[in-house]
Amino acid sequence: MIYKEKKFIFIHIPKTGGVSINKALYPFQDSVPFSYKFYNKFLSLKKRKIYPKYLMLPMHTKANDYKIFLGNEYYDYFTFAISRNPFDWHVSLYEFIRSKKEHRYHNMVVDMNFDNFVNWKINNELVLQKNFVVGDDGQLIVDYVGKLENIENDFKKIIQKIGITTTLPHLNKTIHEKYENYFDKKLINTVIEAYEQDFNFFNYKKRLHQ
């Protein structure tokens, strides 16, 4: 999300504590211009509200897409994201989908075991966290990338850089066993092979116990 008044952008990688971060940053969202408020309240006959385009960008917009949208203005902002250990990331996503009936993949995933889910995701919807924070040339274009494993300290550094004061709640947490319990040796190697770029780029060790 773009915060024009405070000049920062949060690149929200899925299942990396983004709901909690967005909640903490909510008081600093831009004010909706009066013209939009007036239209939404008095002129919209179909009750279809409108907002400035930058406030309507998708939640999980990648840094490079923000850069394309803003042009050179992108570099006027402090940009940050949070990464997550790829092993833990998959466990959280798996249990999240299974627990949310409204999720588009719930009916398919709810009866899958974890092994089948990981292999399905790799073969049908492989998403690298790295792609959220790099440009067309594969180089990092985000000022700060924290880690979910160190979220409290990293978030303090982020808000200090922005120049704001807020507290980080713990929201949308997916309940599950320790992620180590979901993997056997074969599945460990499968994840390492498929997400090697993320392990290397974010400096995660290629073993369960970090």
ZADOLUM-973250 format. One record per residue (C-alpha): x, y, z; residue number from 1. Coordinates in steps of 0.001 Angstrom, whole numbers. Layout:
REM residues N
X|Y|Z|NUM
...
//
This chain:
REM residues 210
0|0|0|1
1140|3520|-822|2
1180|6121|1953|3
1724|9363|37|4
1474|11714|2987|5
4110|9826|4975|6
6099|8800|1865|7
6411|5053|2368|8
5183|1896|663|9
4500|-1482|2266|10
5016|-4386|-138|11
2755|-7084|1284|12
4000|-10611|571|13
1164|-13045|1425|14
1284|-14734|4850|15
4148|-12655|6238|16
2334|-10761|8987|17
829|-8234|6606|18
-2582|-8036|8253|19
-976|-7058|11552|20
1291|-4526|9847|21
-1607|-2968|7924|22
-3545|-2649|11180|23
-601|-941|12871|24
-242|1465|9949|25
-3970|2163|9529|26
-3884|5521|11409|27
-1339|6784|8875|28
-3318|6054|5709|29
-3898|9024|3444|30
-7028|11087|3840|31
-9475|10592|976|32
-9715|13882|-992|33
-12895|15894|-410|34
-14017|15534|-4047|35
-14079|11744|-3682|36
-15899|11919|-356|37
-18482|14277|-1846|38
-19074|12011|-4844|39
-19327|8881|-2700|40
-21806|10472|-321|41
-24037|12546|-2615|42
-23484|11792|-6300|43
-23031|8062|-6575|44
-26528|6888|-7512|45
-25428|3254|-7655|46
-23635|3568|-4327|47
-20405|2569|-6054|48
-17635|4353|-4204|49
-14547|5636|-5964|50
-11088|6448|-4638|51
-7763|7665|-6045|52
-6136|4939|-8153|53
-3155|4521|-5848|54
-5496|3601|-2992|55
-7146|924|-5130|56
-4061|-1110|-6027|57
-4307|-4807|-5045|58
-3188|-5775|-1559|59
-311|-7941|-2790|60
1061|-5572|-5424|61
4730|-6268|-6179|62
7424|-3612|-5774|63
8097|-3564|-9516|64
4416|-2882|-10209|65
4496|16|-7749|66
7573|1261|-9585|67
5769|1059|-12945|68
2715|2800|-11478|69
4672|5635|-9854|70
7542|5990|-12319|71
10548|7872|-10933|72
8424|9000|-7988|73
8844|5455|-6624|74
12319|6351|-5398|75
10923|9197|-3282|76
9375|6613|-956|77
10809|4437|1774|78
9827|912|736|79
9766|-2197|2888|80
8577|-5798|2960|81
8701|-8822|5262|82
9887|-12274|4172|83
9222|-15668|5762|84
11070|-18956|5998|85
9834|-20967|2973|86
9129|-24066|5088|87
7022|-22155|7609|88
5464|-20103|4802|89
3978|-23204|3176|90
2614|-24614|6415|91
917|-21324|7249|92
-576|-21006|3778|93
-1818|-24603|3827|94
-3578|-24290|7171|95
-4900|-20831|6301|96
-6610|-22109|3144|97
-8034|-25115|4986|98
-9482|-22885|7713|99
-11088|-20291|5397|100
-14181|-21577|3626|101
-14335|-18406|1549|102
-10859|-18974|102|103
-10968|-19795|-3619|104
-8920|-22985|-3086|105
-10561|-24141|144|106
-12726|-26879|-1361|107
-9767|-28348|-3184|108
-7186|-28069|-406|109
-9311|-28954|2625|110
-8978|-32701|1980|111
-5376|-32603|731|112
-2526|-33766|2906|113
376|-31346|3225|114
2645|-33265|878|115
65|-33135|-1915|116
-586|-29453|-1289|117
3077|-28492|-1602|118
3498|-30490|-4795|119
289|-29053|-6251|120
1428|-25524|-5446|121
4847|-26065|-7005|122
3386|-27539|-10169|123
452|-25146|-10579|124
1035|-21905|-8690|125
4681|-21482|-7782|126
5126|-18034|-6267|127
8519|-16773|-5140|128
8698|-14218|-2353|129
11734|-12788|-4131|130
9562|-11625|-7029|131
7746|-9202|-4740|132
10878|-7165|-4021|133
12956|-7167|-7225|134
12855|-5223|-10467|135
12916|-6473|-14042|136
16632|-7180|-13738|137
16182|-9370|-10664|138
17877|-6862|-8356|139
16418|-5700|-5058|140
14411|-2453|-5371|141
13078|-2349|-1792|142
14854|-304|873|143
14332|-2712|3755|144
13313|-6370|3910|145
12653|-7647|7401|146
11909|-11205|8457|147
8787|-12535|10111|148
11065|-14505|12413|149
12345|-11185|13775|150
9225|-9119|13181|151
9171|-7211|16485|152
12678|-5809|16122|153
12436|-5308|12357|154
9135|-3452|12634|155
10661|-1115|15214|156
13429|-299|12733|157
10841|288|10003|158
8681|2744|11946|159
11787|4525|13211|160
12862|5026|9598|161
9381|6267|8642|162
9238|8547|11673|163
6030|7274|13265|164
5011|5652|16541|165
2675|2659|16602|166
2370|-831|18058|167
2187|-4115|16171|168
-823|-6329|16983|169
-899|-10053|16256|170
-3787|-10667|13857|171
-4846|-13339|11369|172
-2463|-15851|12915|173
-2933|-19356|11569|174
-2997|-22035|14260|175
-894|-25091|13483|176
1750|-27426|14886|177
5425|-26593|14623|178
6176|-26419|10934|179
8989|-28965|11339|180
6371|-31641|12029|181
4923|-31328|8514|182
8025|-32384|6597|183
9804|-35595|5796|184
13209|-35715|4114|185
11771|-35998|609|186
9462|-33011|1039|187
12281|-30943|2539|188
14321|-31505|-610|189
11311|-30755|-2819|190
10798|-27340|-1200|191
14507|-26523|-1252|192
14745|-27327|-4957|193
11616|-25375|-5936|194
12281|-22333|-3745|195
16071|-22252|-3859|196
16004|-18640|-5040|197
14062|-17578|-1942|198
16367|-19504|397|199
19396|-17835|-1168|200
17958|-14346|-1674|201
16615|-13961|1879|202
19458|-15954|3450|203
17408|-18787|4948|204
19219|-22003|5796|205
18246|-25042|3739|206
17280|-27159|6697|207
14327|-27235|9052|208
16086|-26148|12215|209
17373|-22642|11624|210
//
